[in-house]
Amino acid sequence: MTAKSERLSSLDALRGFDMFWIMGGDSLFIALGTATGWPWLQGWAKQMEHVPWHGFHFFDMIFPLFLFIAGISFPYSLAKRGNNRKALYRHIIQRGLVLVLLGIIYNNGIRFNFADMRYASVLGRIGLAWMFAALIYMNVSLRFRIVWTVAILLVYWGLLAHFPARDLGVFHPYSMEGSLVGYIDRLFCPGKLFLGIHDPEGILSTLPAIATALLGMFTGSFVKSERWQNKRWMKVLVMVVAGILLLAIGGLWHRSFPINKNLWTSSFVCWVGGISLLMFAFFYWVIDVWGIKIWSFPFIVIGMNSITIYLAQQMISFGYTADFFFGGLTQMASAMWKPVVSAMGYIITCWIFLYILYRNKIFLKV
């Protein structure tokens, strides 16, 4: 028996917190670091960019955290949809493919320049990784879900370690030129690759992303279960321990299989999985266990329409609107603080757009 299928406020808030950083939060903190000169803000500002290849910055968390959150949501949405397995399979596959299509549209697919079109995308990876993880979740027991997750990470490591690419004359298996990931993209991925010879959301690296989604599904299933429902702090404790363990595995694995978002390495899966679990544990503890929710409302507004704001920023000129309403304030600020005011104006404009949708109960659901 499982707990009733309630909506987790902490999950919406964490999703909103995640999207905040690509809704202008990164620009705001970069500007604040420059304007204040405070070391801790300057240090955080440096985290607002992707690591070029091996290594990790906070900004590398945004994408896998969203996929992890999508995984947490699945056991809850599954409970709401009843036991018609045919309808469930149709929904899962349809959702996965719609996200692939939206990703192509996001990459200007409707310009129909097929030769230069980028088919791989963030939304496409979320759709495919979530879809395959959901099919695994539905068809095997908990024990074999764990087996699937471990096997995916080990097989991916073995493939990259033992089958380097040789077409570009570089034989290092974890380099951009020498990885099997890029080689398969160059052979089979149609259209344009994001990095010319490699695509961060390409074909083979979608495999370990399935494990990221499965880690989220383990978390969602655990939180939703009846176990410790009267002692939910125990659930928080278990998640914290599991998160630390994943971080330790990822850190140790990094020595032989580097943490790398572009390759979505197995060590990266464990590392970001651990951080994602710790972040969710904190949000769940404060919002759903302690019941302290008022601070999370701005994030919930974003989180309830996360895909909307992701797509809308590509299609709507929020910068133009923000300049119309906040351009005067920006010009009044000193040169050092102009970027701060401008970034805040952009965030407020996007948030008001989402709040109007929220108040009118308009949500884009895929």
C-alpha positions as CSV (number, residue, x, y, z in Angstrom):
1,M,0.0,0.0,0.0
2,T,1.3,3.5,-0.8
3,A,0.5,6.9,0.4
4,K,-2.1,9.0,-1.3
5,S,-0.9,10.8,-4.4
6,E,-0.5,14.3,-3.2
7,R,1.4,17.0,-5.0
8,L,4.7,17.8,-3.3
9,S,5.2,21.5,-2.8
10,S,8.9,20.9,-2.3
11,L,9.2,19.4,-5.7
12,D,7.5,22.4,-7.5
13,A,9.7,24.8,-5.4
14,L,12.9,22.9,-6.3
15,R,12.0,22.8,-10.0
16,G,11.4,26.6,-9.8
17,F,14.7,27.1,-8.0
18,D,16.4,25.1,-10.8
19,M,14.7,27.1,-13.5
20,F,15.5,30.4,-11.8
21,W,19.1,30.2,-12.8
22,I,18.3,30.0,-16.5
23,M,15.6,32.7,-16.1
24,G,18.3,35.3,-15.4
25,G,19.5,34.2,-12.0
26,D,23.0,33.5,-13.5
27,S,23.3,36.9,-15.0
28,L,22.1,38.5,-11.7
29,F,24.8,36.9,-9.6
30,I,27.5,37.5,-12.2
31,A,26.6,41.2,-12.1
32,L,26.4,41.2,-8.3
33,G,29.9,39.7,-8.1
34,T,31.3,42.3,-10.3
35,A,29.4,45.2,-8.7
36,T,30.1,44.4,-5.1
37,G,33.6,42.9,-5.4
38,W,32.7,40.5,-2.5
39,P,34.8,37.4,-2.7
40,W,32.0,35.0,-2.0
41,L,29.8,36.5,-4.7
42,Q,32.7,36.5,-7.1
43,G,33.3,32.9,-6.3
44,W,29.6,32.1,-6.9
45,A,29.6,34.1,-10.1
46,K,32.3,31.8,-11.4
47,Q,30.0,28.9,-10.8
48,M,27.5,30.4,-13.3
49,E,29.2,29.0,-16.4
50,H,29.7,25.5,-17.7
51,V,33.0,23.8,-17.2
52,P,34.5,23.5,-20.7
53,W,35.3,19.7,-20.4
54,H,36.3,17.8,-17.3
55,G,35.2,19.1,-13.9
56,F,32.1,20.6,-12.3
57,H,30.5,24.0,-11.7
58,F,27.1,24.6,-10.2
59,F,25.7,25.6,-13.6
60,D,26.3,22.0,-14.7
61,M,23.7,21.0,-12.2
62,I,20.7,22.8,-13.9
63,F,20.0,20.2,-16.6
64,P,20.5,16.9,-14.6
65,L,18.6,18.3,-11.6
66,F,15.6,19.0,-13.9
67,L,15.8,15.4,-15.2
68,F,16.2,14.1,-11.6
69,I,13.1,16.1,-10.6
70,A,11.1,14.6,-13.6
71,G,12.1,11.2,-12.2
72,I,10.8,12.0,-8.7
73,S,7.4,13.1,-10.2
74,F,6.8,9.9,-12.1
75,P,5.7,7.6,-9.2
76,Y,3.2,10.3,-8.2
77,S,1.8,10.8,-11.8
78,L,1.7,7.1,-12.3
79,A,-0.6,6.7,-9.2
80,K,-3.0,9.3,-10.7
81,R,-3.3,7.5,-14.0
82,G,-4.8,4.3,-12.9
83,N,-3.9,0.7,-14.0
84,N,-4.6,0.9,-17.7
85,R,-1.1,-0.1,-18.8
86,K,-1.8,0.4,-22.5
87,A,-2.8,4.0,-21.8
88,L,0.3,4.5,-19.6
89,Y,2.6,3.2,-22.2
90,R,1.0,5.5,-24.8
91,H,1.4,8.5,-22.4
92,I,5.0,7.7,-21.6
93,I,6.1,7.3,-25.3
94,Q,4.0,10.3,-26.4
95,R,5.5,12.5,-23.7
96,G,9.0,11.4,-24.6
97,L,8.5,12.1,-28.3
98,V,6.7,15.4,-27.8
99,L,9.7,16.7,-25.8
100,V,12.0,15.6,-28.6
101,L,9.8,17.6,-31.0
102,L,9.7,20.6,-28.7
103,G,13.5,20.5,-28.4
104,I,13.8,20.6,-32.2
105,I,11.4,23.5,-32.4
106,Y,13.5,25.2,-29.7
107,N,16.5,24.8,-31.9
108,N,14.6,26.8,-34.6
109,G,13.3,23.7,-36.3
110,I,10.4,25.5,-37.9
111,R,12.9,27.3,-40.1
112,F,13.1,24.0,-42.0
113,N,16.8,24.4,-42.7
114,F,17.3,20.7,-42.3
115,A,21.0,20.5,-43.3
116,D,22.1,22.9,-40.5
117,M,19.4,22.0,-38.0
118,R,20.4,20.7,-34.6
119,Y,18.3,17.7,-33.7
120,A,19.8,16.9,-30.3
121,S,18.5,19.1,-27.5
122,V,18.1,19.5,-23.8
123,L,14.3,18.8,-24.0
124,G,15.0,15.8,-26.3
125,R,17.4,14.3,-23.8
126,I,14.9,14.8,-21.0
127,G,12.2,13.2,-23.0
128,L,14.1,10.1,-24.1
129,A,15.9,9.5,-20.8
130,W,12.7,9.9,-18.8
131,M,10.8,7.7,-21.3
132,F,13.2,4.8,-21.1
133,A,13.6,5.1,-17.3
134,A,9.8,5.1,-16.9
135,L,9.5,2.0,-19.1
136,I,12.1,0.3,-16.9
137,Y,10.4,1.5,-13.7
138,M,7.0,0.1,-14.9
139,N,8.3,-3.4,-15.9
140,V,10.8,-4.5,-13.3
141,S,10.9,-4.7,-9.5
142,L,12.9,-2.4,-7.3
143,R,15.8,-4.9,-7.2
144,F,16.1,-5.0,-11.0
145,R,15.7,-1.3,-11.3
146,I,18.8,-1.0,-9.2
147,V,20.5,-3.6,-11.4
148,W,19.5,-1.7,-14.5
149,T,20.9,1.6,-13.1
150,V,24.2,0.0,-12.0
151,A,24.5,-1.9,-15.3
152,I,23.9,1.2,-17.4
153,L,26.7,3.1,-15.6
154,L,29.2,0.3,-15.8
155,V,28.4,-0.6,-19.4
156,Y,28.8,3.1,-20.4
157,W,32.1,3.3,-18.6
158,G,33.3,0.1,-20.4
159,L,32.2,1.4,-23.8
160,L,34.0,4.7,-23.4
161,A,37.1,3.2,-21.8
162,H,37.7,0.4,-24.3
163,F,36.4,1.8,-27.6
164,P,38.0,5.2,-28.2
165,A,37.4,7.0,-31.5
166,R,40.3,7.1,-34.0
167,D,38.9,9.1,-36.9
168,L,40.3,12.4,-35.7
169,G,43.8,11.1,-34.7
170,V,43.3,11.6,-31.0
171,F,43.2,8.4,-29.0
172,H,42.3,9.6,-25.5
173,P,38.9,7.9,-24.7
174,Y,37.6,10.8,-22.6
175,S,38.6,13.7,-24.8
176,M,36.2,15.5,-27.2
177,E,38.0,14.2,-30.2
178,G,38.7,10.7,-29.0
179,S,35.5,9.7,-27.2
180,L,33.1,7.1,-28.6
181,V,30.3,9.6,-27.7
182,G,31.4,12.1,-30.3
183,Y,32.3,9.4,-32.8
184,I,28.8,8.0,-32.8
185,D,27.3,11.5,-33.0
186,R,29.5,12.2,-36.1
187,L,28.4,9.0,-37.7
188,F,24.7,8.9,-36.9
189,C,23.4,12.2,-35.5
190,P,21.7,14.1,-38.3
191,G,22.1,17.8,-38.8
192,K,24.5,20.1,-36.9
193,L,26.4,19.1,-33.8
194,F,26.5,21.7,-31.0
195,L,30.3,21.6,-30.7
196,G,31.0,20.7,-34.3
197,I,32.5,17.3,-33.6
198,H,30.5,16.5,-30.5
199,D,27.0,17.2,-29.1
200,P,26.5,17.4,-25.3
201,E,22.9,16.0,-25.9
202,G,23.9,13.4,-28.5
203,I,23.0,9.8,-29.0
204,L,25.2,7.6,-26.8
205,S,25.4,9.9,-23.8
206,T,21.6,9.7,-23.5
207,L,22.2,6.2,-22.0
208,P,23.7,7.3,-18.6
209,A,21.0,10.1,-18.5
210,I,18.5,7.2,-18.1
211,A,20.3,6.4,-14.8
212,T,19.8,10.0,-13.7
213,A,16.1,9.7,-14.3
214,L,16.0,6.4,-12.5
215,L,17.7,7.9,-9.4
216,G,14.9,10.4,-9.3
217,M,12.3,7.7,-9.6
218,F,13.9,5.8,-6.7
219,T,13.7,9.0,-4.7
220,G,10.0,9.6,-5.6
221,S,9.0,6.1,-4.9
222,F,10.8,6.2,-1.5
223,V,9.2,9.5,-0.4
224,K,5.7,8.4,-1.6
225,S,5.8,5.1,0.2
226,E,4.0,4.5,3.5
227,R,7.3,3.8,5.3
228,W,8.1,6.4,8.0
229,Q,5.1,8.5,7.0
230,N,4.7,9.4,10.6
231,K,8.4,10.1,11.0
232,R,9.2,11.8,7.7
233,W,12.4,13.2,9.2
234,M,13.7,9.7,8.9
235,K,13.1,9.9,5.1
236,V,15.1,13.1,5.1
237,L,17.9,11.4,7.0
238,V,18.0,8.4,4.6
239,M,18.1,10.8,1.6
240,V,20.9,12.8,3.1
241,V,22.9,9.6,3.7
242,A,22.2,8.3,0.2
243,G,23.2,11.7,-1.3
244,I,26.5,11.7,0.6
245,L,27.2,8.1,-0.6
246,L,26.5,9.0,-4.2
247,L,28.8,12.0,-3.9
248,A,31.5,9.7,-2.5
249,I,31.1,7.2,-5.3
250,G,31.2,10.0,-7.9
251,G,34.3,11.6,-6.4
252,L,36.1,8.3,-6.2
253,W,35.1,7.3,-9.7
254,H,36.3,10.7,-11.0
255,R,39.8,9.5,-10.6
256,S,39.4,6.9,-13.4
257,F,36.3,8.2,-15.2
258,P,36.3,12.0,-15.0
259,I,33.2,14.0,-14.0
260,N,32.1,15.5,-17.3
261,K,28.8,16.9,-18.2
262,N,29.5,16.9,-22.0
263,L,30.0,13.1,-21.9
264,W,27.5,12.7,-19.0
265,T,30.0,10.3,-17.5
266,S,28.9,7.7,-14.9
267,S,30.9,9.6,-12.2
268,F,28.9,12.8,-13.3
269,V,25.6,10.8,-12.8
270,C,26.6,9.9,-9.3
271,W,28.0,13.3,-8.4
272,V,25.0,15.3,-9.6
273,G,22.7,12.6,-8.3
274,G,24.1,13.1,-4.8
275,I,23.8,16.9,-5.0
276,S,20.2,16.6,-6.4
277,L,19.2,14.2,-3.6
278,L,20.7,16.5,-0.9
279,M,18.9,19.6,-2.4
280,F,15.6,17.7,-2.6
281,A,16.0,16.5,0.9
282,F,16.5,20.1,2.1
283,F,13.4,21.4,0.2
284,Y,11.3,18.4,1.4
285,W,12.4,18.8,5.0
286,V,11.7,22.6,5.2
287,I,8.6,22.7,3.0
288,D,6.8,19.4,3.4
289,V,8.0,18.2,6.8
290,W,8.4,21.5,8.7
291,G,5.6,23.2,6.7
292,I,7.6,26.4,6.2
293,K,6.3,27.3,2.7
294,I,5.8,31.0,2.4
295,W,9.4,31.6,1.2
296,S,9.0,29.1,-1.6
297,F,6.1,30.7,-3.4
298,P,8.2,32.6,-6.0
299,F,9.9,29.4,-6.9
300,I,6.6,27.5,-7.0
301,V,5.2,30.0,-9.6
302,I,8.3,29.2,-11.8
303,G,8.2,25.5,-11.1
304,M,4.6,25.1,-12.1
305,N,5.4,26.3,-15.6
306,S,9.0,25.3,-16.0
307,I,8.8,24.1,-19.6
308,T,6.8,27.2,-20.5
309,I,9.4,29.6,-19.4
310,Y,12.2,27.5,-20.9
311,L,10.5,27.7,-24.3
312,A,9.1,31.2,-23.9
313,Q,12.6,32.7,-23.5
314,Q,13.4,31.5,-26.9
315,M,10.2,32.8,-28.5
316,I,9.3,36.0,-26.6
317,S,11.5,39.0,-26.2
318,F,11.4,39.4,-22.4
319,G,14.5,41.6,-22.7
320,Y,12.6,44.1,-24.8
321,T,9.7,44.2,-22.3
322,A,12.0,44.4,-19.3
323,D,13.8,47.3,-20.9
324,F,10.4,49.1,-21.5
325,F,9.5,48.8,-17.8
326,F,12.8,48.9,-16.1
327,G,15.1,50.7,-18.7
328,G,14.6,54.0,-16.9
329,L,15.8,52.6,-13.5
330,T,18.7,50.9,-15.3
331,Q,19.8,54.2,-16.8
332,M,19.6,55.9,-13.4
333,A,21.9,53.4,-11.8
334,S,25.7,53.8,-11.7
335,A,27.7,52.1,-14.5
336,M,28.7,49.3,-12.1
337,W,25.2,48.6,-11.0
338,K,23.4,48.9,-14.4
339,P,23.9,45.1,-15.1
340,V,22.4,44.3,-11.7
341,V,19.3,46.4,-12.2
342,S,18.9,45.1,-15.8
343,A,19.1,41.5,-14.7
344,M,16.6,42.0,-11.9
345,G,14.2,43.7,-14.3
346,Y,14.5,40.7,-16.6
347,I,13.8,38.2,-13.8
348,I,10.8,40.2,-12.5
349,T,9.4,40.5,-16.1
350,C,9.6,36.7,-16.6
351,W,8.2,36.0,-13.1
352,I,5.2,38.4,-13.6
353,F,4.5,36.6,-16.9
354,L,4.5,33.2,-15.1
355,Y,2.4,34.6,-12.2
356,I,-0.3,35.7,-14.6
357,L,-0.4,32.2,-16.0
358,Y,-0.4,30.8,-12.4
359,R,-3.3,33.0,-11.3
360,N,-5.3,31.9,-14.3
361,K,-4.4,28.3,-13.8
362,I,-2.7,28.0,-17.2
363,F,0.0,25.4,-17.2
364,L,1.8,23.8,-20.1
365,K,1.8,20.1,-19.4
366,V,3.5,17.5,-21.7
